[in-house]
Amino acid sequence: MFLFLKKEIIIIKNYNRRIIKLEKNNQVLCNCYIADSFFKRFKGLMMAAPLNNDEGLLLTKTNSIHMFFMKYEIDVIFLDKNDIVIDKIISMKRRRVSKIYKNCNKVIELKSKTLLELDIEVGDKIIFSESVNE
């Protein structure tokens, strides 16, 4: 049976994890799953259970995202190769596609409305700590 026809919600597991911090105030943004292969990036959060407040998904080697087969909205941070924020989207809606960012290298997906509570602006530096495996 196809992955998209299953009724149960898929949970992200067996992904490496990292702590993500904001450089300007050393604030922890999230404990992040890492999607670093083609399949993991393609799957992303499709059909997955909603993220907790302290969780996120880091997509490497990507410059845009899509929201097809998503069950909920998310916040999105686009980063360049130096981990500088180049744009952000608060509560990106389902069934949408982001624009393609020429200089984007990584994307962080967070629970919807998380960015309203965090002091993240374009030009801020993001720090990735050592791996944290469960």
C-alpha positions in Angstrom: 0.0 0.0 0.0 1.2 3.5 -0.7 2.6 5.6 2.1 0.0 8.4 1.4 -3.0 6.0 1.7 -2.3 4.9 5.3 -4.5 6.4 7.9 -2.1 6.4 10.9 0.2 9.3 11.5 3.8 8.7 10.8 6.3 9.6 13.6 9.8 10.9 12.8 12.4 8.5 14.2 15.8 7.2 13.4 17.0 10.7 12.5 20.1 12.3 14.0 19.4 15.3 16.1 21.1 18.6 17.0 20.5 21.5 19.3 19.9 24.7 17.4 20.8 28.1 19.1 20.5 31.7 18.1 24.0 33.3 18.2 23.0 36.8 19.4 21.6 35.6 22.8 22.6 31.9 23.0 18.8 31.1 23.1 18.0 27.5 22.3 15.6 27.4 19.4 14.9 23.7 19.3 16.1 20.1 19.4 16.1 19.4 15.7 15.8 16.3 13.6 18.1 16.3 10.6 16.8 15.4 7.1 20.1 15.0 5.3 19.2 12.5 2.6 17.0 12.8 -0.5 14.3 10.6 0.9 14.3 12.3 4.3 14.2 15.8 2.7 11.4 14.8 0.3 9.3 13.2 3.2 10.0 16.1 5.6 7.0 16.4 7.9 4.5 15.0 5.4 2.0 12.8 7.2 4.0 13.2 10.4 2.6 14.0 13.9 2.8 17.7 14.8 6.1 18.9 16.3 6.3 19.6 20.0 7.2 23.2 21.1 10.9 22.3 21.4 11.2 20.3 18.2 12.2 21.1 14.7 13.3 19.6 11.4 16.5 20.7 9.6 16.5 20.1 5.9 20.0 20.3 4.4 20.9 21.0 0.8 17.6 22.6 -0.1 16.4 26.0 -1.2 12.6 25.7 -1.0 9.9 23.6 0.6 6.4 22.4 -0.2 3.4 21.8 2.1 1.7 19.0 0.2 0.2 16.2 2.3 0.8 18.3 5.5 -1.8 18.1 8.2 -0.9 21.4 9.9 0.9 24.7 9.4 4.5 25.3 10.3 7.0 28.1 10.8 10.0 28.1 8.4 13.5 29.7 8.6 15.7 29.8 5.5 19.5 29.8 6.0 22.4 30.5 3.7 25.6 28.4 3.6 27.0 30.4 6.6 23.8 29.7 8.7 22.6 33.3 8.4 18.8 33.8 8.3 17.8 35.0 4.9 14.0 34.8 5.3 11.3 33.4 7.6 7.7 32.4 7.2 5.2 32.4 10.1 2.5 29.8 9.9 3.0 28.6 6.3 -0.3 27.1 5.1 -1.0 23.6 3.9 -0.8 22.9 0.1 1.6 25.8 -0.6 5.1 26.0 -2.0 7.7 28.5 -0.8 9.6 30.6 -3.3 13.0 29.4 -4.3 15.8 31.2 -2.5 19.0 31.3 -4.7 21.3 31.6 -1.7 19.5 29.2 0.6 21.3 26.1 1.8 19.3 24.9 4.8 15.7 25.2 6.0 14.5 24.8 9.6 10.8 23.8 10.1 9.2 24.6 13.5 5.8 24.3 15.2 3.5 27.0 13.9 3.6 30.4 15.7 7.0 29.5 17.4 8.6 32.4 15.6 6.2 34.8 17.2 7.9 34.0 20.6 11.5 34.0 19.3 13.6 37.0 18.5 14.8 35.9 15.1 15.4 38.4 12.4 16.9 38.3 8.9 20.7 38.5 9.3 20.8 36.5 12.6 23.3 33.7 12.9 22.1 30.2 13.8 24.4 27.8 15.7 24.2 24.0 15.4 25.6 22.0 18.4 26.9 18.5 18.5 24.6 15.6 17.7 22.1 14.5 20.3 20.8 11.0 19.5 18.0 9.5 21.5 
